[in-house]
Amino acid sequence: MTHELQSILTRHHFKPTQLLQVLREVQDHYSWIAPEALDYVAAGLGLPRARVEGVAGFYSFLHTDAPCRYRLLFSDNITDRMLGNQELIAYLCNKLWVERDHISEDGLVSVDTTSCTGLCDQGPALLVNGWAIPRLTRERLDQIAELVLAQTPVETWPRELFAVEDNIHRADILLDNPMEPGDALRGVISRGGGLEAAANARSWREGIPAAEQGQLAILDEIKKSNLRGRGGAGFTTGLKWEACRNAAESLRFSAYESGVPLAGASGAKRYVVCNADEGEPGTFKDRVLLTTQADLLFEGMTICAYAIGATQGFLYLRGEYRYLLEPLNEALARRRAARLLGRDILEHTGFDFDIEIHLGAGAYVCGEESALIESLEGKRGIPRNRPPYPVTHGYLQQPTTVNNVETFCAAALIAAGGDEWYRSVGTAKSAGSKVLSVSGDCARPGIYEYPFGVTVRQVLEDCGAENTLAVQISGPSGVCIAADEFDRRIAFEDLATAGAFMVFDASRDMFEVARNFAHFFAHESCGFCTPCRV
């Protein structure tokens, strides 16, 4: 054990911030995290054992109870239940001679549930040792049972079992964009015309160094575009980026004025973080964006880094999307080879930026930005008290910009097409488009992108929903609307949404839906905010 643990720690450079990634690798290798492994990791990272054990016990995908070679987790989202997952769970338990929520006596297999795997458009679904298998049927479960009982390594299972479809049924400016890798970035770096002239004028008026003109130009353009965060809250993206940039400048100024160097003030380290932990049941649009628009995402993150002066970025990928880790790392490698990441990007001296992917481990609360940052630092994903906010005290207490996948993709579109073009799409108060994750009682579940302002009724018609009783907008934490509200619009000024669009027809018991949502919140609550705490 010692040799392999040493190798894992070496790969992660013995950094305490890598604790979660280290524990994931330990579990992958040994099928659990043994007490002696906790001891070794704690000593190797120079951390108290209690902290290491606390992290291992916090995340639902980490196991310290007992070794188990095959851990099967069925998605227990309401749409999976509507597709018969309970009957399938019982069927597989019977085939494997194992009790639900227990490890078999020989330590071979366990069958349990998890909240949502992000495969609501192709459920029922499960995870086997973290790898997703969609479109479950009895026939597929027979095949899975045979593979488990034969102790076939998961990496050699038939690839078709793991095939995940994109199911894009309607594309608009984001999903149908014609951009090539580097297009938006080249436009930002070599920006000319009126935008550059405006930046020059501002530089002359405000005494801004010429080297920063292009950075201010793209920052102004993002602000003028009226791009708002696509995670649900809808905060203005340009203002967030500007606050992060200005926070770092304030740190530098304070250190200079006081004559006493502040921690991290020298060089004013800034970070860019992409929140790819879409844990809200019914939401899966980031899964498809990560699959089909990885370059656009990384372009948007790099443009943000250019605007705020960051040199390091992180993509926090939800544990359920583990199967996307390899293709995303391959996309990063291609961008480094093309000089779109790394040192002196596109031969622009001094423009250094790179991106590292961190994998989550099954904690819904890590979708909240401060909890996500705690997790990035190798800690339990507990939300921080705010203020201060991440734009001033984020990753390692440094200024940090956190946006979700769709927001960074939209920023890249704006950099390429301009703010006026972007504002021409959508409504006066909601610029651009919105990608919706449509699931439930409809003929064509999947991904639908619309300009902001589309009605709920239009989406229902496009996805083939009939006799619809209700629609849950933005997942369990969103709003449920009845048929008399189907002419309401998807927009920040009416129905704001992170992307989930769950359809329920007249055959459904909405009390059962509510019970499923309540169970989800009871299971995933961190107990931090007053309603859950009291």
N, C-alpha and C positions, 0 to 999 in steps of 0.2 A: 504493500500500500504506500509506503513512504516514497518510493521512487516515482510513482505516478502523481502523487500529490505535489511533490517537488516540481515535476514537469509542468503541472497546471499553474502553480504559483509563478514559475519562471515565465510562462507565456503571458501572464498578466503583470509582469514586472514588479511583483510583490507590493502592488499599490492597494491600500485600504479601500480606495474608491471602487476597486474592481471586485469587492467582496461578493456581491450578488452573482456576477459572472463566474467567479471561481466556484461558488456553491453549485451553480447549475452544472458546471463541468464535472464536479465531483459526483453529483447524482447521476449524470449520464453514464459515467464510467462504472459506478458501483451499484446502481439501481436504488440507492438511498444515500443518506448522509449519516454515517456512523458516528458515535460519540468520539472515537479516537480521531476521526477525520476533522471534527469540529476543533479538537485540541490542536491538531497539527496546523490547520488553517489559521487559527487564532495566533499561535506562536509565529507562524511565517509572516503574517501581516502586521504583527505587533499590536494586536487588538485584544481587549479583554474577552475571555471566552463567553461571558454573558452577552456581550454585544453580538458575537457571531451566532450564538444559539438563538438570540432574539430575532435576528434577520432570518435565519433558517425556519423559525417557527411562524414568521409573519406571512410568508407567501404560500398560497395554497398549492402551488406546483412543486414545492420543495418538501421532502419527506424525511423525517428523522425517526419514524416509528419502527419500521422493519424493512428489510429488503424485499423488493417485488420486481420480478423481471418484466412483466407486462402490466402497465397501469392504463386501464381503459376508462375514459371519462366521457360520458354522453352529454351533449349539450342539452340543458334543461330550460332553454328559453321557451316562452309561450308558443312561438310558432313551431318549434320542434315538438312540443306536446300536441299541438293541433295535427301534426303529421304522424302521430302514433309512437312517439319515442318511449313511452312507458311500457307499452306492450313489447317493444323490441328489447328494452333493458331486461325485462323478465325472461324473454326468450333466450338471450345470450347468457344470462346467469345460469339458466337451466342447462344450456349446452356445455358450459364450463364447470358445472358443479361447484359454484361459488355463490356465497350470499352477498347480496348488494351491500356496498360500503364496508366490505371485509376483504382481507387478503387471504387467499387460499392457504390451507395448512402447509402445503409444500413451498409456499412463497413464490409460486409461479405467476399468479394473476390476481388482479382486483378489478371490480366493476363499480363505478360510482358516477356522479354527475358533476358538471361544472356549469356556471351560469349561462354563458353564451360563447360559442366558438367563432362568431363572425361569419357563419355560413348559413344564415337564415333563408337565403334564396335557393339553397340546395340541401336542405335538411331532409330527414334527421341526420345528424352528424355526430362524430365522436373524435376524440384524440387518443392515440395510442402512443404512450411515452412522449407526448407532446406533438406528435405528427397527426395532421388532420385527415380524416376520411369522411367524405360527404355522401349524400344520396344512399343512406342505409336502407337495406331491405333484408328480409330473412335469408335470402340467398347470399348476400354479402356477409351477413353475420355467420353463416355456416362456414364460409371461406375463412373468415377471421378466426373462428374457433379452431378450425383445423390447423391453421398456422401457429396459433398459440400452443395448442396441445402438442404439436410436433416440435415446439421450442425453436421455431425458425426465427433467426434474427430479423428484426423489423426492417433493417436496411436492405434486406433481400426480398421483402414482400413484393408482390406484383405492383408495378408502378401505376397501373390503371386504378388501383384502389385509392390512390392519393390524388388523383386528378381533380383539381379545383377549377371550375369554369368562371369566366368573368361575367357572363350574362349581362352585357351592355345592350340595352334595348333602345336607348335614346341618348345621343351625344350632341353636345353643343360646343361652345367655344373652348372648353377645357379638354374634354375627352376627344374632340375632333380637331385639335390644333395641329398645324403642319410643321411645327418647329423641329429643327435638328439640334442635337446637343451643342451647346455653346452659342447658339444664335442670340439669345437674350443677353447673355453675359458679354458678348462682343459689342452688342449695342450699348450696353451700360458703360463699358470701359472707354469706348471710342465715341461716346455720344457727342453729337454736333447739333448745329442749327439753333433754333430758338431756345431750346432747353439749356444748351451750353452757354448761350449768350446771357440768359437769365442768371445762371450760376455765376458767370463772370461779373455781372453787375452787382450781385449780392456780395461776392467776394471783395469787390472794390469798396462797397459801402461799409461792410462789417469787418474788414480787415482779416478775412479768412484766407489762409494759405492756398495758393493755386492748386496744390496737390489734392486738396479736399473738395474742389469744385464739383467734380464728377460725382462724388459721394453725396453731396448735398443735393445735386440735381436729381438723382434717382430717389432720394428720400422725399424731396418735394413732390415728385411724380406719384409716388405711392400714396402720399397724403391727399393729393388732388383727386386721385382715382376714387376716393371714398371706399376703398377696400376695407371690409370689416371681417374680424375673425370668424372662421367657419365652424368653430367648435360649439357654437350655441349662444355664448354671451354677446358676441358681436362687437367687441371693442375695436375702435379704429386702429388698423394695423400700422399706419404711418406714424400715429402718435406714440404707439408702443415702441416702435423702432427709434424714434427721436428721443424718447425718454431714456432709453437704454444708452444711446450715444451720449446724451447730455450728462447722464449720471456718472459715466466714466470720466468725462471732462471735469466734473465737479470734484471727483476724488483727486484728480491730478492737481487741480487748483488749490484744494484744501491742504494737500501735502506741501505744496510750494509755499503757500501763505504762512503756514504754521512753522515751517522748517522742520517738522517732525514727520518722517515718512509714515504714511498709513499702510497697513497691510494690503498689498496688492495694488497700491496707488501708482507705484512706479510702472509705467507701461500701460496702466489702466486696462487690465485684462478683461475682455468681453467674451461672451459665449453666445452661440446660436443653438437652440434646442428645438427639435421637431418632435411634437407629441403625436406618436403613431400608436397610441394605446387607446383605441376606440372601444371602450368596454361596455358602452351603453347597449343593452339588449336590443336587437333589431337594427343595429348600425353595422354596415360592412363596406361602405363606400371607400374608406381608406385602403382596405384590402385590395380593391380593384385599382385604385390610383397607384399604390405601391407596385402592383404587377405591371401596369400598362404605361405609367407616367413617371417612372423612377428618375429619369434624367431631368424632367421638368421640375420635380421636387427638389433634387439636389441643386439644380440651377437656381431655384428660388432661395434656398438656404445660402448659397454662395453670394447671391445678390444682396441678401440681408447682411451677410458678413461684410461685404464691401461697403454698404451704407453706414453701418454702425462701427466698423473698425475691428471686427472680431477675427481671430485666427483659428479658433477651434469650434467645431460643431458636433452635436450628438443627435443621432436618431434613436429615440426610445421606442422600440418595437414591442408590441404586446406579445406575451408568451404564446398565445394561441396562433400567432402568425410565424412561428418558428421556421416553417417551411419556406418562408420568403427571405430568410437571412442570407442564404448562399447567393441567390440571384441578385440581391441588393448589394452584397459585397463585391460581386462581379461587376456590377454597374459602377461602383466606386472605383474599382481598379481600372476600368476603361477610361473613366474621366481623368484619373491621375496620368495615365499614359498619353492622353490627349492634351495635357497641360491645362485641364479645366479644374483641377484640384491640386493641392500641394504648394510648393514654393514658386513664387513669381508666376502666378496664374496667367496664361496667355502671354507670357513674356512681359507682363506688367510688373516691373521691379517693385518689390515690397508688398505686393498683394499675395499674402500667404494665407491659405485656409485649407483645412482638411476636416473630414467627417468620420466619426467613429460610431458604430452601431452597438447599442446596449439592448439586451433582451430582457423583457420583464418576466415575471413568474406567477401570473395569475392573481393580481390585486386590482380590483375595479377602482379603488381610491387613487391609484397612481395616474389615472386620467386627469386628476386635479394637478395643476402645474407645480405647486410647491411640494406636494407629495411625490410627484414625478422627479423633481430635482433631488429630494432626499434619497430616492431610490437610485438615481444616477450616482450619488455619492457613496453608494454601497451601504445604505442604511435601510431601516424599516420605512415603508412609504406612509409616513404620518404627515398630514398637512401642517404647514407652519402657521403661526400667528401672523396676520397681516394687518397694517403695515409692519415692517418694510415689505415692498413687493419685489418680485424677481428682477424687474428692470433695474433696480438699484442693488439688491442683495439676493442674488440667485445662486447659481452653481458655485460652490466654494466661496459663497458670500460676495461674488463679483457680479457686475451688471450682466444680465442674461435676458435675451429675447426668446420667449417660448411661443410658438405658433403651431397649429396642426398641419397635417399633410395638405389638405385642400387649400389652406391659406397661402402656403409657400408656393404651390403650383400657380395660384392666381397671381401672385406677385411676379412670377416669371413671365406670365402672359402680359401683364401691364408693362414690364420692362421692354418687351418686344413690340407691343402694339400701341402703347401710349395711354395716358390717362383719359383723354377725350374719347377714344374708341371704347375703352372699358366702360366708361360712364354711359355710353350709348346703349348698353345692354342692361336689361333689368328695369328697375323703377327709380324714381327720383331719390328715394331714401335707401334703396338696396341695389347697389351697382353690381353688375356681373351676373354670374349663373350660380346655381346650387345643384349639387349632386345628391340625389336621393337614393336611399336603400329601401327598396319596396319589397315587402314580404307579406305572408299571410294568405288570406283567401282571395287569390287572383290567379288568372291563367298564366301570366308572364312575370313572375317575381324576378327581381334583379336590379340593375342600375339604370337610373333615368336622370339625365341632366337637362335642366330647364333654365331659361332666364328667370331671375326673380320676378314674382308677380303671377306665376302660374296658379290656377285654382286647384283646389283639392279634387274637384270634379273632373278636371282635365286629366290629372294623373290617374284617377280611377278608371277612366275610359281607356287610356293608353295601356294600362297594365292588364286589362281584361277582367276587372272586378265587377261582380254582379250581385244584386240584392244586398248591398253593403249596409251594415248596421252602424258601424263606427270605424273611425280611423284614429290610431294613436300616433301623434306627431312628436318626434324627437325622443322616442323611447319611454320607458316607465317614468322618468323624471320630467316628461313633457306634458302635453295636453291631449285629452281624448275628446274628439268632436263627433257629433251625431249628424244624421243626414241633412238636417235643416241648416247646417253650417258648411256644407260642401262647396259653396261658392266663395268661401274665404280663400285668401291667397298666401302662398309661401313667400314670405318677405319679413324683414325685421320689423316693419311697422304693423304686421298682422300676425302671422304664424311663424315665429322664428324657430329654426330647427338645426340641430347638429347633423341631421341627415336621415334619421329613422322614419319610416312611413309604413306602419303596420296596419293591415287591413283585416277587419273582422266582419263576416257576413251574418245574416239573421239567424243562423243556426248556432251561433256561439253564445255561451253564458258569460256575460261581461263580469259577473262576480268572480268566476273562475279566473278570468284574466287579471282582475285586481288582486286576487289571492296570490297568483304567481308573481306579480310585481312586488307585493308586500314581502313575500318570501325572499325575493332577490335582495331587497334593501336590508332586510334583517340579517341576511347572510353576509352581505358585502359592507355593511356599515363600519366605519372606523370609530364611531362613537365620539367624534370630535365636536360636531355642531350640537347646539342645544336640543333640537327635537329628538335626536337619537340618544343624547347623553342623559336626558331626564325622562 
